[in-house]
Amino acid sequence: MKYGFLGAGHLASAVVFGLIKAGVQPDDIFVNSPASARSLADKTGIHYAEEKQLIGNSDLIVLAFLPEQLKKIIQHLPADCFQNKLIISFLGSTSLDELQKSLPTAEIVRSLPNVNAEFDHSLTSIIFGSTISEKSKQLVKDFFNKIGSFVELPEKDFPAFSAIAGSGPAFVALFAQSLQKAAINQGIDPETALTISLKTLEGSTENLLSRQLLPNDLIKAVASPGGSTADGIVSFEKDDFANIVNRAILATINHGTK
């Protein structure tokens, strides 16, 4: 199985690293982009290739450039270049309908992975185009299982999924940074404060996942009535923490609509 990446930014790089960690041989991965592809190839041992060579040599092609570049990239390639090719789009704001109109002879999948793909922890939303075969569907599922897991969603749910799963790593990092700052404010040195913050997030997530708890189950287990944790929860609630998060998600979903 040969993989081709048109684009070599942060997301494409994370997926490439994730594939290699999952056992894909660097010789089976090709990459092209104007700026970062050669550097990524040097770091990983994958092949830099010109666009036509990449498309011709790849069984599965990933579109990982900026959405506004789609038309320009397609226009300067031969009309039949993508014929019968299996295409996975990482172009966040480009709809399945737009993709199928731009690449009418290809098998199309729209997807929303995230940078946690590098560590086999990307939860990716996918939606299959109308012409994709069962064989190609399985190849796509195998691809995303190598970098984490996937969920099939109707396209109407993609904006919310993107705001939570795609932008979520930045929001989680922001909360980790806030915990670190709170520890620093109490006199703990920055390095130790960051370790405390990250290990707390890591352990809490593992607790929820391993024991299949609902978030509220863990809250109740830790926040004993009348205890110090309960006072912290009350403070969060007074500051409307849930709605702070909800407003951030809505702001992310509504980006560019004002």
Buried (B, 14 or more C-beta within 10 A) or exposed (E): EBBBBBBBBEBBBBBBBBBBBBEBEEEBBBBBBEEBBBBBBEEBEBBBBEBEBBBBBBEBBBBBBBBEBBEEBBEEEEEEBBEEBBBBBBBBEBBBEBBBEBBEEBBBBBBBBBBBBBEBBBBBBBBBBEEBEEEBBEBBBEBBEBBBEBEEBEEEEBBBBBBBBBBBBEBEEEEBEEBBEEBBEEEBEEEEBBBBBBEEBEEEEEBBEEEEBEEEEBEEEBBEEEEEEBEEBEEEEEEEEEEEEEEBBEEBBEEEEE
